[in-house]
Amino acid sequence: MSSHAPPPTPADAPPEAPPAASHDVLIVGGGLVGASLAIALDLALGRSGLDVALLEAAPAGALPAVFDQRNLSLAEASVNALRTLGVMPRLRTPTGAIRRIHISRSGDFGRVRLEAAEHGRDSFGQVVVARDFGEALEATLASLPRLRRYRPARFLGFAAHGNDRRVARVATDAGESRIAARLVVAADGTASAVRDALGIATQHHDYDQTLFVARVRGERAPDGTAWERLTDHGPTAVLPRGDGHYGVIHGVARDEADAVAALDDAAFLVRLQQAFGWRAGRFLDVGPRNAYPMQRVLAERTIAPRAVLVGNAAQTLHPIGAQGFNLGLRDALTLVECIEDAQARGGDIGGADTLAAWAARRREDRERTLAFSDGLARTTANPSALAATMRGLGLFALDHDAALRARVVGGAMGYRGDVPRLCRGEAA
């Protein structure tokens, strides 16, 4: 793992003109986490007069590129929150309930079977298609009359600012303008321009894997089982979608990625079947494939004066265990609560005390989730005989120890550390 600091930025210069607009909160990035945060702020705080703006790269009528055909596994805690926020009812296609999880590793003894009913749940979470989810988020955003949306717009950097606000330099079709805010939220993804402008360094680790994501039709319809088959080169997950297809994630070694991408559909299905086996029957056809190189990118700080990082701008994880968006959503919802608390006591929503309180509340969940995701990715890909023995023993213990399973399941469903109220199913 190495540490990378962004290049030094020139000293701030005084603005040539006053900001064109001023807001309480400026969210940079309209993807999964940024859009969810805007909706949550409107629900919890809109009636109190909080002025929220969303800076989006995509023009009106278009979805961000992140809303593609990938499959999102929403933990129960996330489903609770998104239902209250009004997003889940706007999904056009049914979700796929994850009622059981089956984990095994090629070449290892032992496997784990987790049943939601054993833990008093109908399901551990839901599988949704990112594009469908993006359309539901967009429909919800469009219903918020108080939200100011700048689109298409691109964050350029910061201009001079005082103690009570930051001033963002923004490029739009009309040229460059300046927008002031008491709090700027970086929700602009792994290559966050806001994070770089704040001078926040990152730690990188390349897993040397590429994940292929696709929709697959099988001879058997999904029955609520999510399978995760682990190998030296990454996981192959087969997830139950609500449309009768499977969502597939297939990991390959980076040096094989080009060859796998060049396979026709029939050859790709053969490879997938060999990696996964016949647990879901024969795979019959596959939809378009997308490929994503797997890297871990962690911001060394998540707060700065009048700025906070959430979602992939704060941490980009290996998707094994499906923790990334779920963790980012909890970042956002905890921030809403901290802003609400600051308003209630007459404090400063973007002040140092508010951001320090948010960072303290997020620490346990973030650290435990990062350790879980990274540890699982590294351990399951280790080909050594000793690692195989330890993995097998671990899987055997987990499969036979109800108390251990309960702890693992609780974390996987999003209940780690200080859990936001919406995630617990409470009203905003």
C-alpha positions in Angstrom: 0.0 0.0 0.0 1.3 3.4 -0.9 0.3 7.0 0.1 -0.4 9.5 -2.6 -0.8 13.2 -1.9 -2.4 15.5 -4.5 -0.1 18.0 -6.2 0.2 21.3 -4.3 -2.4 23.9 -5.3 -1.7 27.5 -5.9 -2.4 29.9 -3.0 -6.0 31.0 -2.9 -6.6 34.3 -4.6 -9.3 36.7 -3.6 -12.5 36.4 -5.8 -12.8 38.8 -8.6 -16.6 39.1 -7.9 -19.0 38.1 -5.1 -20.4 34.6 -5.4 -23.3 34.2 -7.8 -25.2 32.2 -5.2 -24.9 31.1 -1.5 -26.3 28.0 0.1 -26.2 26.3 3.5 -25.0 23.0 2.0 -23.4 22.4 -1.4 -23.2 18.7 -2.4 -20.7 18.0 -5.2 -21.7 14.8 -7.0 -25.2 13.5 -8.0 -24.4 9.8 -7.9 -25.6 7.2 -5.5 -24.5 8.9 -2.2 -24.8 12.5 -3.3 -28.4 12.1 -4.5 -29.4 10.1 -1.4 -27.9 12.8 0.8 -29.8 15.6 -1.0 -33.1 13.7 -0.5 -32.4 12.9 3.1 -31.5 16.6 3.9 -34.8 17.7 2.2 -36.8 15.2 4.2 -35.2 15.9 7.6 -34.4 19.6 7.4 -36.1 21.2 4.4 -39.0 22.6 6.5 -36.5 24.4 8.8 -35.4 26.6 5.9 -32.0 24.8 5.2 -30.9 25.8 1.7 -29.4 22.8 -0.1 -27.8 22.7 -3.6 -26.6 19.7 -5.7 -23.8 20.1 -8.2 -24.1 17.4 -11.0 -22.0 16.6 -13.9 -24.8 15.0 -15.9 -27.2 17.3 -17.8 -30.9 17.3 -17.1 -32.5 14.2 -18.6 -29.4 12.1 -18.3 -28.2 9.8 -15.5 -24.6 9.7 -14.2 -22.5 6.9 -15.7 -22.5 5.1 -12.4 -26.2 4.1 -13.0 -25.4 1.3 -15.4 -26.3 -2.4 -15.4 -24.4 -3.3 -12.3 -26.2 -5.0 -9.5 -26.4 -3.3 -6.1 -26.9 -5.4 -2.9 -28.7 -3.1 -0.5 -28.3 -4.2 3.1 -31.4 -4.2 5.3 -30.3 -1.0 7.0 -30.1 0.7 3.6 -33.5 -0.6 2.5 -35.0 0.8 5.7 -33.6 4.2 5.0 -34.4 4.3 1.3 -38.0 3.2 1.9 -38.5 6.1 4.4 -36.9 8.5 1.9 -39.4 7.5 -0.7 -36.9 6.0 -3.1 -37.7 2.2 -2.9 -41.4 2.7 -3.8 -40.3 4.5 -7.0 -38.4 1.5 -8.4 -40.0 0.3 -11.6 -38.9 -3.3 -11.4 -39.2 -5.6 -8.4 -36.2 -6.1 -6.2 -34.6 -9.4 -5.5 -34.8 -10.5 -1.9 -31.7 -12.1 -0.5 -33.1 -14.7 1.8 -30.1 -16.9 2.1 -26.3 -16.6 1.5 -24.0 -19.4 0.4 -20.3 -18.9 0.6 -17.6 -21.3 -0.5 -14.1 -21.2 -2.0 -12.7 -23.3 -4.8 -10.2 -25.8 -3.5 -11.1 -25.3 0.2 -13.1 -27.4 2.6 -16.0 -25.9 4.4 -18.7 -23.5 3.4 -21.1 -21.1 5.0 -24.9 -21.1 4.7 -26.8 -18.1 6.2 -30.6 -18.1 6.5 -32.4 -14.8 7.1 -35.2 -16.7 8.8 -32.7 -18.0 11.4 -32.2 -14.3 12.4 -35.9 -13.4 12.5 -35.7 -11.7 9.1 -37.5 -12.2 5.8 -34.4 -11.2 4.0 -30.9 -9.8 4.6 -31.4 -7.1 2.0 -32.4 -6.5 -1.6 -30.7 -6.6 -5.0 -31.5 -3.7 -7.3 -30.2 -2.8 -10.8 -28.1 0.4 -10.6 -29.9 2.1 -13.5 -33.3 1.3 -12.0 -32.1 2.7 -8.7 -30.8 5.8 -10.5 -34.1 6.5 -12.1 -35.8 6.2 -8.8 -33.4 8.6 -7.2 -33.9 11.0 -10.1 -37.7 10.8 -9.7 -37.4 11.6 -6.0 -35.0 14.5 -6.6 -37.4 15.9 -9.2 -40.1 16.0 -6.5 -38.1 18.3 -4.2 -39.1 21.9 -5.0 -36.6 23.4 -2.5 -33.5 21.7 -3.9 -31.3 23.8 -6.2 -29.7 21.7 -8.9 -26.7 22.9 -10.9 -26.4 20.7 -14.0 -24.4 20.2 -16.0 -21.7 21.7 -13.8 -18.2 20.8 -12.9 -16.3 21.6 -9.7 -13.0 23.5 -10.6 -11.6 24.3 -7.1 -12.0 26.7 -4.3 -11.7 30.5 -4.3 -10.9 32.6 -1.2 -13.2 32.0 1.7 -13.9 33.3 5.2 -14.4 31.5 8.4 -18.1 31.1 7.8 -18.2 29.7 4.3 -16.3 28.1 1.4 -16.5 29.4 -2.1 -16.5 26.8 -4.9 -15.4 27.7 -8.5 -17.9 26.0 -10.8 -17.9 25.6 -14.6 -21.3 25.6 -16.3 -22.5 26.1 -19.9 -22.6 29.8 -19.1 -19.0 29.9 -18.0 -17.3 29.9 -14.7 -19.1 31.1 -11.6 -18.7 31.0 -7.8 -21.0 29.4 -5.3 -20.6 29.9 -1.6 -21.7 27.4 1.1 -21.5 27.0 4.9 -20.7 23.3 4.2 -19.3 21.6 1.1 -19.9 17.8 0.8 -17.6 15.9 -1.5 -19.7 13.1 -3.0 -17.9 13.1 -6.3 -16.5 9.6 -6.3 -13.1 7.8 -6.2 -11.2 10.4 -8.2 -12.7 13.2 -6.1 -11.8 16.7 -7.3 -13.0 18.2 -4.1 -10.8 15.9 -2.1 -7.8 17.0 -4.2 -8.6 20.7 -3.9 -8.7 20.2 -0.1 -5.2 18.7 -0.2 -6.3 15.5 1.4 -4.0 12.6 0.6 -5.1 9.1 -0.2 -3.8 5.5 0.4 -4.1 3.2 -2.6 -4.0 -0.6 -2.9 -4.4 -2.4 -6.2 -5.9 -5.9 -5.8 -4.7 -6.8 -9.3 -8.2 -8.0 -10.2 -10.9 -6.9 -12.6 -14.5 -7.6 -12.0 -16.9 -8.3 -14.9 -20.6 -7.4 -14.1 -23.5 -8.7 -16.2 -27.1 -10.0 -16.2 -27.4 -13.8 -16.8 -30.4 -16.0 -17.4 -30.3 -19.5 -16.0 -32.4 -22.6 -16.5 -33.6 -22.1 -12.9 -35.2 -18.9 -11.7 -33.6 -17.3 -8.6 -34.9 -18.6 -5.3 -33.6 -15.9 -3.0 -30.1 -17.4 -2.6 -27.0 -15.2 -3.1 -24.0 -17.3 -3.9 -20.4 -16.2 -3.5 -17.7 -18.5 -4.9 -14.2 -17.3 -4.0 -11.0 -18.0 -5.9 -7.4 -16.9 -6.1 -8.4 -14.3 -8.6 -11.4 -12.8 -6.9 -15.0 -13.7 -6.2 -17.7 -14.9 -8.5 -21.1 -13.8 -7.1 -24.5 -14.8 -8.4 -27.3 -12.7 -7.0 -31.1 -13.1 -7.2 -32.6 -10.2 -9.2 -36.3 -9.4 -9.1 -36.7 -9.8 -12.9 -36.0 -13.5 -13.0 -32.4 -13.1 -14.0 -29.2 -13.4 -12.0 -26.8 -10.5 -11.3 -23.3 -11.8 -11.9 -20.0 -10.5 -10.7 -17.0 -12.4 -12.0 -13.5 -11.6 -10.8 -10.4 -12.3 -12.9 -6.7 -11.6 -12.6 -5.8 -8.3 -14.1 -3.5 -9.8 -16.8 -6.4 -11.9 -18.0 -8.9 -9.1 -18.2 -8.4 -8.2 -21.9 -8.8 -11.8 -23.0 -11.9 -12.3 -20.9 -13.4 -9.0 -22.3 -12.8 -10.3 -25.8 -14.8 -13.5 -25.3 -18.0 -13.8 -27.1 -21.2 -14.5 -25.0 -21.0 -18.3 -25.3 -17.3 -18.5 -24.3 -17.9 -16.1 -21.4 -20.8 -18.3 -20.1 -18.5 -21.4 -20.3 -15.9 -19.6 -18.3 -18.5 -18.4 -15.8 -20.0 -21.9 -15.4 -16.5 -23.4 -14.8 -15.8 -20.8 -12.1 -19.1 -21.0 -10.4 -20.3 -24.5 -10.9 -23.9 -25.8 -11.3 -25.5 -24.5 -8.1 -28.0 -22.4 -10.1 -28.2 -24.8 -13.0 -27.0 -24.1 -16.5 -26.5 -20.5 -17.5 -28.3 -19.8 -20.8 -27.5 -16.3 -22.0 -25.7 -13.2 -20.8 -26.4 -9.5 -21.3 -23.9 -6.7 -21.8 -20.8 -6.8 -19.7 -19.0 -4.0 -17.8 -15.5 -4.3 -16.4 -14.1 -2.5 -13.3 -10.5 -2.7 -12.1 -10.5 -3.3 -8.3 -8.6 -0.8 -6.1 -8.9 0.3 -2.5 -8.6 4.1 -2.2 -8.9 5.6 1.3 -8.8 9.3 2.2 -6.4 9.9 5.1 -8.9 12.5 6.4 -12.6 12.8 5.9 -13.1 16.4 7.2 -11.5 19.8 6.5 -12.6 23.3 7.4 -16.2 23.5 6.1 -15.9 20.4 4.1 -16.6 16.7 4.5 -16.0 13.6 2.3 -18.7 10.9 2.0 -19.0 7.7 0.0 -16.3 6.8 -2.5 -14.7 10.2 -2.1 -13.9 9.0 1.5 -13.3 5.3 0.8 -13.6 3.1 -2.2 -13.7 -0.6 -1.3 -13.4 -3.9 -3.0 -17.0 -5.0 -3.7 -16.6 -8.4 -1.9 -19.2 -8.4 0.8 -21.2 -5.6 -0.9 -20.2 -2.9 1.6 -19.3 0.1 -0.5 -22.6 2.0 -1.2 -24.1 0.8 2.1 -21.2 2.4 4.0 -21.4 5.6 2.0 -25.2 5.9 2.6 -24.5 5.6 6.4 -21.9 8.4 6.0 -24.6 10.6 4.4 -27.4 9.8 6.9 -25.2 10.4 9.9 -24.2 13.8 8.4 -27.9 14.7 8.2 -28.3 13.9 11.9 -25.2 15.9 12.9 -26.5 18.9 10.8 -29.9 18.5 12.5 -28.3 18.4 15.9 -26.3 21.5 15.2 -29.4 23.4 14.0 -31.4 22.3 17.1 -28.8 23.8 19.5 -28.2 26.9 17.4 -24.8 25.8 16.3 -22.9 26.0 13.0 -23.8 23.3 10.6 -20.4 23.5 8.9 -18.3 24.3 11.9 -15.5 22.3 13.4 -17.6 21.0 16.2 -20.2 19.6 13.9 -17.7 17.9 11.6 -15.7 16.5 14.5 -18.9 15.0 15.9 -19.7 13.4 12.5 -16.2 12.0 12.2 -16.4 10.5 15.7 -19.8 8.9 15.0 -18.5 7.4 11.8 -15.2 6.1 13.1 -16.2 2.6 14.4 -18.4 1.7 11.4 -15.9 2.9 8.9 -12.9 1.2 10.5 -14.7 -2.1 11.1 -16.2 -2.1 7.6 -12.9 -1.3 6.0 -11.1 -4.0 7.9 -13.9 -6.6 7.0 -13.8 -5.7 3.3 -10.1 -5.6 2.8 -9.4 -8.6 5.0 -11.9 -10.7 3.2 -10.5 -9.6 -0.2 -6.9 -10.4 0.7 -7.5 -13.5 2.7 -9.8 -15.2 0.2 -7.3 -14.5 -2.7 -4.3 -16.0 -0.9 -3.4 -19.3 -2.6 -1.1 -20.6 0.1 -1.8 -24.0 1.8 -1.8 -22.4 5.3 -4.3 -19.8 4.2 -6.5 -22.5 2.7 -6.5 -24.4 6.0 -7.3 -21.3 8.0 -10.1 -20.3 5.6 -11.6 -23.8 5.8 -11.5 -23.7 9.6 -13.0 -20.3 9.6 -15.8 -21.2 7.2 -16.5 -24.4 9.3 -16.7 -22.4 12.5 -19.0 -19.8 11.1 -21.3 -22.5 9.7 -21.6 -24.2 13.1 -21.5 -21.3 15.5 -24.9 -19.4 15.8 -23.5 -16.6 17.9 -20.6 -16.0 15.4 -23.1 -16.0 12.5 -25.3 -13.5 14.3 -22.4 -11.0 14.7 -21.3 -11.4 11.0 -24.9 -11.1 9.8 -25.5 -7.9 11.9 -22.6 -6.2 10.3 -23.4 -7.3 6.8 -26.9 -5.9 7.2 -25.5 -2.5 8.1 -25.7 -2.5 11.9 -22.1 -1.6 12.8 -21.2 1.1 15.3 -23.4 4.2 15.6 -26.3 3.4 13.2 -28.3 6.3 11.8 -32.0 6.5 12.8 -33.3 6.0 9.3 -31.3 2.8 9.0 -32.9 1.5 12.1 -36.3 2.0 10.6 -37.1 5.1 12.7 -38.8 8.1 11.2 -36.7 11.1 10.2 
